[in-house]
Amino acid sequence: MRSVSGFAKVSAVVIGMAVGMASLPAAADEAFDAFWTKFVTALNNDDVDTVKSLMKFPVKYQGEEVGGDSFPTLYDNWFNFDARECLATTTPVEDGVDYYVAYCDLIYVFANTEKGWRFDGVDAND
């Protein structure tokens, strides 16, 4: 009967942990994918209330932090027809551990928060 060395046992544990940890980002991706589907569906349906519920407030708007009471103006400026059309056909890309971005005329930023994924604001697309 062949015995397994201590090194082989440690290697097996390390490999097992690595395989288990490799599935962690997939869970984050699945959570973002679910958020993204809900977000884009709300935009496609022009469902202002749902889009608002998927935002992280306060957000920066024209150099100032604004709350949910400014949402109608934000929505009209950030989610006009062209923006909604672009977002419906764009695939966001991961930008760090807790962020995704979608590139249109503006860069739309999404953050992983205590409440789950939320729309975090826009940046200029230079």
Secondary structure, 3 states (H helix, E strand, C coil): CCCCCHHHHHHHHHHHHHHHHHCHHHHHHHHHHHHHHHHHHHHHCCCHHHHHHCECCCEEECCEEECHHHHHHHHHHHCCHHHHHHHHHCCCEECCCCEEEEECCEEEEEEEECCEEEEEEEEECC
